[in-house]
Amino acid sequence: MTYVIAEPCIDVLDRACVEECPVDCIYEGARALYIHPDECVDCGACEPVCPVQAIFYEDDVPNQWEAFTDDNARFFTDTLPGRSQPVASPGGATTIGRLGVDTNLVAAHPPVST
């Protein structure tokens, strides 16, 4: 995996990172965004545009959010609620659009007021 979107993104969904990503590897769940580990080219373009500083290189994820490293990958490998199969590697976020579901970690997170 390369870059990871952590807890500060929950209930924000700013999408500046999505617009900056040159390979269309940032997918939208219901409450958070997720970077596809197989599609990301490790360019880092998403990190500086994140308004809530939620994007980290995998080795730099702060300890309090390290669970989001595996969780981000699970978004693409596990069958999420309301889906019949994993997201896998569809070849770009715009191909499938907003998924409207999240991993259990994000779904169980208390709502964040903005």
Buried (B, 14 or more C-beta within 10 A) or exposed (E): BBBBBBBBBBBBBBEEBBEBBEBBBBBBBBBBBBBBBEBBEEBEBBBEBBEBEBBBEBEEBEEEBBEBBEBBBBBBEBEBEEEEEEBEEEEBBEEEEEBEBBBEBBBEBEEEEE
